[in-house]
Amino acid sequence: MNYRHKIVSVEEALSKIHSGDVIVTGLAASEGKVILEQLHTLYGKVERISVVTCLPMASAPYFQDATYKDTFQMNGWFYTGPMRKGQVNGNISFIPNHLHLAAVKRMDYESANVYIGNATPPDKHGFVSLSLSNVYEKRIIEQADIVILEINPNLPRTFGDMEVHMDEIDYMVEVDYEIPELSDTKPNEKDEKIGQFIADLIHDGDCIQLGIGGIPNAVAAALIHKKDLGIHTEMLTTGLMKLMKQGVVTGKRKNINRGKAVCTFALGTRELYDFIDDNPSIEIRDGHKVNDPYEIGLNDNQVSINTTIEIDLTGQCASESIGTVQYSGTGGQSDTAIGAQRSKNGRSFIALYATASVKSKSGDREVISKIVPTLKPGAGVSLSRNDVDYVVTEYGVASLRGTSISERVKRLIDISHPEFRETLLKEAKEIGYIR
């Protein structure tokens, strides 16, 4: 099927963007990297461009360079390193969200004029695959005025709800760059301790959701001796892929989507991308449904495993900001934690190190407790204390399900670093949490 008439250069694609446009980009490795890296060349030609992103990986000048801050506003559902660096320019702002409702609520507020993402080359029937993410991408494509896709032969073709016919695509830019990867972080000793604590509470046949980083990787490694695990997860990681390769994951005990590993996006190593290419056992589906707590709860024995930056003695989790400074995002933390607890025999885990090394006002390094009497002023509460189940550090596991404030204070202090326990107990009494 002929689609050559839709192919344009990067410059031609950029010429379709006009003052006042609202651009939505693909998530993470699904963003239109080449186009976004040249977006700043419209400076002086357009005004008031809004770019809505999620987990962007490209360090594009339009938001990294302060020269362009009055022309381009970036609004993000989830921050990454480039955004953290660029937010000092004053044209980057966070959109509070639960991931399964992120696009729905944003589009209620502001419709997208332009979608920019990537996809595989069209097949013989004229369908491209969105490849690595459908958190919101297909939903935006269906309502955007202009759809511009970078067509990249290096992308894996994936199954689920990923097909878009070229009739729905306005312009295609042919590219040939390597797909951005997320390195397979090697767990440290603390990660391994936490990973084993969690693995001990996971049973054969459980259905797993894992996030990214050393702790989730340690959990995945510790699950090697389990049997017949299932996957219903927001993000398909390299660690989960390894469990599939090792035969630990079969999905045959799942209530829904039996035998299928269901996710809403994939991000990891090239090995992961090669594994999911043309692999019918993996289905990437609309994040509005995959991350819906009701949908998550339909599988029995659903287990959610996430991390946090700081937790107070009542169970409030600040997982996305350090005080008032935005660091990442809520993502699917609340979606998956609540969904897992809706599940029959489901469990939700929040993991963190007991301490962190930070720079003091004097410039020296000091060790602080990440279990605190109260969160830092201005910290965003990503998971409310009403929705916290298990909390895990390298010192143990605290089950908070159904507990009172005074009961959870004692349990959280028990898994804090020993050097901070006496101080935490004293401060808890001063606040009035316990007598």
BELFEN-V655960 format. One record per residue. N is the residue number from 0. D_FIRST is the distance of its C-alpha to the first C-alpha in Angstrom with 1 decimal. Layout:
BEGIN
n=N d_first=D_FIRST
n=N d_first=D_FIRST
END
This chain:
BEGIN
n=0 d_first=0.0
n=1 d_first=3.8
n=2 d_first=6.5
n=3 d_first=9.3
n=4 d_first=11.3
n=5 d_first=12.1
n=6 d_first=13.6
n=7 d_first=17.4
n=8 d_first=20.5
n=9 d_first=23.0
n=10 d_first=25.3
n=11 d_first=22.8
n=12 d_first=22.0
n=13 d_first=25.8
n=14 d_first=26.4
n=15 d_first=24.8
n=16 d_first=27.7
n=17 d_first=30.9
n=18 d_first=34.4
n=19 d_first=35.0
n=20 d_first=31.5
n=21 d_first=31.3
n=22 d_first=28.8
n=23 d_first=28.1
n=24 d_first=26.8
n=25 d_first=25.5
n=26 d_first=28.3
n=27 d_first=29.6
n=28 d_first=27.0
n=29 d_first=24.3
n=30 d_first=25.4
n=31 d_first=23.7
n=32 d_first=26.2
n=33 d_first=25.5
n=34 d_first=25.3
n=35 d_first=28.4
n=36 d_first=30.3
n=37 d_first=30.0
n=38 d_first=30.6
n=39 d_first=34.3
n=40 d_first=33.5
n=41 d_first=33.3
n=42 d_first=37.0
n=43 d_first=39.0
n=44 d_first=36.0
n=45 d_first=35.6
n=46 d_first=37.9
n=47 d_first=38.1
n=48 d_first=34.8
n=49 d_first=34.7
n=50 d_first=32.6
n=51 d_first=32.6
n=52 d_first=32.1
n=53 d_first=32.8
n=54 d_first=33.9
n=55 d_first=32.5
n=56 d_first=32.6
n=57 d_first=32.1
n=58 d_first=35.4
n=59 d_first=34.0
n=60 d_first=36.6
n=61 d_first=36.0
n=62 d_first=38.1
n=63 d_first=39.9
n=64 d_first=41.6
n=65 d_first=44.2
n=66 d_first=43.5
n=67 d_first=40.5
n=68 d_first=42.1
n=69 d_first=42.8
n=70 d_first=39.3
n=71 d_first=37.4
n=72 d_first=38.4
n=73 d_first=36.9
n=74 d_first=37.4
n=75 d_first=36.7
n=76 d_first=36.6
n=77 d_first=37.6
n=78 d_first=39.2
n=79 d_first=38.6
n=80 d_first=40.7
n=81 d_first=39.1
n=82 d_first=39.8
n=83 d_first=43.4
n=84 d_first=44.1
n=85 d_first=42.6
n=86 d_first=44.3
n=87 d_first=47.5
n=88 d_first=45.8
n=89 d_first=46.1
n=90 d_first=42.6
n=91 d_first=41.3
n=92 d_first=42.1
n=93 d_first=41.6
n=94 d_first=40.2
n=95 d_first=42.3
n=96 d_first=40.1
n=97 d_first=39.6
n=98 d_first=36.0
n=99 d_first=34.9
n=100 d_first=36.0
n=101 d_first=35.2
n=102 d_first=32.1
n=103 d_first=33.4
n=104 d_first=36.8
n=105 d_first=35.5
n=106 d_first=33.1
n=107 d_first=36.1
n=108 d_first=37.9
n=109 d_first=35.2
n=110 d_first=31.6
n=111 d_first=28.9
n=112 d_first=27.5
n=113 d_first=25.1
n=114 d_first=23.4
n=115 d_first=22.9
n=116 d_first=21.7
n=117 d_first=19.4
n=118 d_first=16.6
n=119 d_first=14.8
n=120 d_first=11.5
n=121 d_first=8.5
n=122 d_first=8.2
n=123 d_first=6.0
n=124 d_first=6.7
n=125 d_first=6.1
n=126 d_first=9.8
n=127 d_first=12.0
n=128 d_first=15.5
n=129 d_first=18.4
n=130 d_first=20.1
n=131 d_first=23.8
n=132 d_first=24.9
n=133 d_first=24.7
n=134 d_first=28.3
n=135 d_first=27.3
n=136 d_first=23.9
n=137 d_first=21.8
n=138 d_first=24.8
n=139 d_first=24.9
n=140 d_first=21.1
n=141 d_first=21.6
n=142 d_first=24.6
n=143 d_first=24.0
n=144 d_first=23.7
n=145 d_first=21.5
n=146 d_first=19.2
n=147 d_first=18.8
n=148 d_first=17.4
n=149 d_first=18.1
n=150 d_first=15.4
n=151 d_first=17.6
n=152 d_first=16.9
n=153 d_first=20.5
n=154 d_first=20.1
n=155 d_first=20.4
n=156 d_first=18.0
n=157 d_first=20.4
n=158 d_first=21.0
n=159 d_first=22.9
n=160 d_first=21.5
n=161 d_first=19.1
n=162 d_first=15.7
n=163 d_first=14.3
n=164 d_first=11.2
n=165 d_first=9.7
n=166 d_first=11.2
n=167 d_first=14.5
n=168 d_first=14.1
n=169 d_first=15.7
n=170 d_first=15.7
n=171 d_first=14.6
n=172 d_first=17.1
n=173 d_first=16.5
n=174 d_first=19.6
n=175 d_first=21.1
n=176 d_first=24.3
n=177 d_first=26.0
n=178 d_first=25.9
n=179 d_first=29.3
n=180 d_first=31.5
n=181 d_first=34.6
n=182 d_first=37.3
n=183 d_first=38.9
n=184 d_first=42.3
n=185 d_first=45.2
n=186 d_first=47.6
n=187 d_first=51.2
n=188 d_first=54.4
n=189 d_first=54.3
n=190 d_first=50.7
n=191 d_first=51.6
n=192 d_first=54.6
n=193 d_first=52.6
n=194 d_first=49.8
n=195 d_first=52.4
n=196 d_first=54.1
n=197 d_first=50.9
n=198 d_first=49.8
n=199 d_first=53.2
n=200 d_first=52.4
n=201 d_first=49.0
n=202 d_first=49.2
n=203 d_first=47.3
n=204 d_first=44.5
n=205 d_first=44.2
n=206 d_first=40.9
n=207 d_first=40.5
n=208 d_first=39.3
n=209 d_first=39.8
n=210 d_first=39.5
n=211 d_first=39.5
n=212 d_first=42.3
n=213 d_first=45.2
n=214 d_first=46.6
n=215 d_first=43.5
n=216 d_first=42.9
n=217 d_first=46.5
n=218 d_first=46.0
n=219 d_first=43.0
n=220 d_first=45.0
n=221 d_first=48.0
n=222 d_first=46.0
n=223 d_first=45.5
n=224 d_first=48.1
n=225 d_first=46.7
n=226 d_first=45.0
n=227 d_first=42.1
n=228 d_first=41.2
n=229 d_first=38.3
n=230 d_first=36.1
n=231 d_first=35.5
n=232 d_first=35.3
n=233 d_first=34.1
n=234 d_first=33.1
n=235 d_first=32.2
n=236 d_first=34.3
n=237 d_first=34.9
n=238 d_first=38.2
n=239 d_first=36.6
n=240 d_first=34.1
n=241 d_first=37.1
n=242 d_first=38.7
n=243 d_first=35.6
n=244 d_first=35.7
n=245 d_first=39.5
n=246 d_first=39.2
n=247 d_first=41.1
n=248 d_first=38.3
n=249 d_first=37.3
n=250 d_first=37.0
n=251 d_first=38.6
n=252 d_first=41.3
n=253 d_first=39.1
n=254 d_first=39.6
n=255 d_first=36.0
n=256 d_first=32.8
n=257 d_first=34.9
n=258 d_first=33.6
n=259 d_first=31.1
n=260 d_first=31.7
n=261 d_first=30.7
n=262 d_first=30.4
n=263 d_first=29.0
n=264 d_first=28.3
n=265 d_first=28.7
n=266 d_first=30.6
n=267 d_first=32.4
n=268 d_first=32.3
n=269 d_first=29.6
n=270 d_first=31.0
n=271 d_first=30.0
n=272 d_first=26.4
n=273 d_first=26.1
n=274 d_first=27.8
n=275 d_first=25.5
n=276 d_first=22.3
n=277 d_first=20.8
n=278 d_first=24.2
n=279 d_first=24.4
n=280 d_first=28.0
n=281 d_first=27.3
n=282 d_first=25.9
n=283 d_first=25.5
n=284 d_first=26.1
n=285 d_first=27.0
n=286 d_first=30.3
n=287 d_first=31.8
n=288 d_first=32.1
n=289 d_first=32.4
n=290 d_first=35.3
n=291 d_first=37.0
n=292 d_first=40.5
n=293 d_first=40.5
n=294 d_first=37.4
n=295 d_first=38.8
n=296 d_first=42.1
n=297 d_first=40.6
n=298 d_first=40.7
n=299 d_first=44.3
n=300 d_first=45.7
n=301 d_first=43.3
n=302 d_first=44.4
n=303 d_first=43.5
n=304 d_first=44.5
n=305 d_first=44.5
n=306 d_first=46.6
n=307 d_first=48.7
n=308 d_first=50.5
n=309 d_first=53.7
n=310 d_first=55.3
n=311 d_first=58.5
n=312 d_first=61.3
n=313 d_first=60.1
n=314 d_first=56.6
n=315 d_first=54.6
n=316 d_first=51.7
n=317 d_first=50.7
n=318 d_first=47.5
n=319 d_first=45.7
n=320 d_first=48.4
n=321 d_first=51.6
n=322 d_first=53.9
n=323 d_first=52.3
n=324 d_first=49.9
n=325 d_first=46.3
n=326 d_first=45.2
n=327 d_first=42.1
n=328 d_first=41.3
n=329 d_first=42.0
n=330 d_first=38.5
n=331 d_first=38.6
n=332 d_first=42.2
n=333 d_first=43.7
n=334 d_first=40.7
n=335 d_first=41.1
n=336 d_first=44.9
n=337 d_first=45.4
n=338 d_first=42.8
n=339 d_first=44.4
n=340 d_first=47.8
n=341 d_first=46.5
n=342 d_first=45.6
n=343 d_first=48.2
n=344 d_first=49.9
n=345 d_first=47.6
n=346 d_first=48.7
n=347 d_first=47.9
n=348 d_first=48.9
n=349 d_first=49.4
n=350 d_first=50.2
n=351 d_first=51.9
n=352 d_first=54.3
n=353 d_first=57.9
n=354 d_first=58.4
n=355 d_first=56.8
n=356 d_first=58.1
n=357 d_first=58.0
n=358 d_first=59.5
n=359 d_first=62.7
n=360 d_first=64.0
n=361 d_first=66.1
n=362 d_first=63.1
n=363 d_first=64.1
n=364 d_first=62.0
n=365 d_first=63.1
n=366 d_first=62.1
n=367 d_first=61.4
n=368 d_first=60.8
n=369 d_first=57.4
n=370 d_first=59.1
n=371 d_first=61.0
n=372 d_first=63.4
n=373 d_first=61.2
n=374 d_first=57.8
n=375 d_first=57.8
n=376 d_first=58.2
n=377 d_first=54.9
n=378 d_first=52.9
n=379 d_first=50.1
n=380 d_first=50.5
n=381 d_first=47.2
n=382 d_first=48.6
n=383 d_first=51.6
n=384 d_first=54.6
n=385 d_first=54.1
n=386 d_first=50.9
n=387 d_first=52.1
n=388 d_first=52.7
n=389 d_first=53.4
n=390 d_first=54.1
n=391 d_first=54.2
n=392 d_first=55.6
n=393 d_first=56.9
n=394 d_first=60.2
n=395 d_first=59.0
n=396 d_first=57.5
n=397 d_first=58.6
n=398 d_first=57.7
n=399 d_first=57.9
n=400 d_first=56.7
n=401 d_first=59.3
n=402 d_first=61.7
n=403 d_first=63.9
n=404 d_first=64.0
n=405 d_first=67.1
n=406 d_first=65.7
n=407 d_first=62.5
n=408 d_first=64.4
n=409 d_first=66.4
n=410 d_first=63.3
n=411 d_first=61.4
n=412 d_first=64.4
n=413 d_first=64.7
n=414 d_first=61.3
n=415 d_first=62.0
n=416 d_first=63.3
n=417 d_first=67.0
n=418 d_first=68.2
n=419 d_first=66.9
n=420 d_first=68.0
n=421 d_first=71.5
n=422 d_first=70.3
n=423 d_first=67.5
n=424 d_first=70.1
n=425 d_first=72.5
n=426 d_first=69.9
n=427 d_first=68.8
n=428 d_first=72.4
n=429 d_first=72.8
n=430 d_first=69.8
n=431 d_first=71.1
n=432 d_first=68.4
n=433 d_first=71.1
n=434 d_first=74.9
END
